[in-house]
Amino acid sequence: MAKHAKLLWMDLEMTGLDPVEDRILEVAVIATDWDFKEVAVYEAAKQVGPNLVENRMNVGKDFWDKFPKVRDALIAQNNSDKAKNGRTVENELLEFIDEHFDADTPVLLAGNSIHQDRKFIENEWNRLNERLHYRMLDVSAWKVVFDGKYNKRFAKPEEHRALDDIRGSIQELKYYLGKVRV
């Protein structure tokens, strides 16, 4: 039986942007079809040592000081019993893929600046990385073209929470596609 999901939209919230030194704190994925209809949703908090979180957020202090509510929510979530170890989160993501995507087809990853998230996946979740297609649907490429060539911009809120950011990315791509004539 063919499964309906075609795109794995993902967003990660991390302690910073260095895929070697920083760590994933939060992950959300939405499986959609090619019409961007949601098939299923998954989100999780990934446990990171509190000292690493504090140290890395101090390195990226300029960014985190602009978003204190997000920083504080991510820290509280990390310190709660909701946070899971990275292996558990990876296992759950793989189960999600098994449930919603065809087993014999590499999964196409989608999102905004998804290449950056992919670096973290490669570093922290090798088994998940192996299930992903080498191609990705990166909404930020559309953003560059539509802004540079047509002076069209999508006003996407900066939530910096994984699930909200994915939904914003899907809306952004729909906006750009709405400008295309076929």
WODA-V744302 format. One record per residue. N is the residue number from 1. OMEGA is omega in radians with two decimals (999 if undefined). Layout:
# WODA-V744302
n/omega
N/OMEGA
N/OMEGA
This chain:
# WODA-V744302
n/omega
1/3.12
2/3.12
3/-2.98
4/-3.08
5/-3.14
6/-3.13
7/3.04
8/3.09
9/-3.10
10/2.94
11/3.09
12/2.93
13/-3.05
14/3.08
15/3.14
16/-3.03
17/3.13
18/-3.05
19/3.09
20/-3.06
21/-3.08
22/-3.11
23/3.05
24/3.07
25/-3.04
26/3.10
27/2.97
28/3.04
29/3.00
30/3.03
31/3.11
32/2.94
33/-3.12
34/3.01
35/3.11
36/3.03
37/-3.12
38/3.06
39/-3.13
40/-3.11
41/3.05
42/3.00
43/-3.13
44/2.97
45/3.14
46/-3.11
47/3.07
48/3.13
49/-3.07
50/3.12
51/3.10
52/3.12
53/-3.12
54/-3.12
55/-3.09
56/3.10
57/3.03
58/3.08
59/3.14
60/-3.04
61/-3.12
62/3.12
63/-3.04
64/3.09
65/3.08
66/-3.07
67/-3.07
68/3.13
69/3.11
70/3.13
71/-3.08
72/3.12
73/3.12
74/3.10
75/3.13
76/3.12
77/3.14
78/-3.11
79/-3.10
80/3.08
81/3.07
82/-3.08
83/-3.11
84/3.08
85/-3.04
86/-3.14
87/3.11
88/3.14
89/3.12
90/3.11
91/3.13
92/3.08
93/3.10
94/3.07
95/3.10
96/3.12
97/3.13
98/-3.09
99/-2.95
100/-3.09
101/3.08
102/-3.05
103/-3.03
104/-3.11
105/3.06
106/-3.06
107/3.13
108/-3.13
109/-3.13
110/3.08
111/3.12
112/-3.05
113/-3.02
114/3.09
115/3.12
116/3.09
117/-3.13
118/3.10
119/3.12
120/3.09
121/3.13
122/-3.09
123/-2.99
124/-3.03
125/-3.06
126/-3.13
127/3.06
128/-3.13
129/-3.14
130/3.14
131/-3.04
132/3.05
133/3.10
134/3.06
135/3.12
136/3.04
137/-3.08
138/-3.11
139/-3.12
140/3.06
141/3.07
142/3.14
143/-3.13
144/-3.11
145/-3.07
146/3.08
147/-3.08
148/-3.05
149/-3.02
150/-3.11
151/3.11
152/-3.12
153/3.05
154/-3.13
155/-3.12
156/3.10
157/3.11
158/-3.13
159/-3.06
160/2.92
161/-2.89
162/-3.05
163/3.11
164/-3.13
165/3.10
166/-3.13
167/3.06
168/3.13
169/3.11
170/3.10
171/3.13
172/3.13
173/3.07
174/3.11
175/-3.13
176/3.14
177/3.09
178/3.12
179/-3.08
180/3.08
181/3.12
182/999
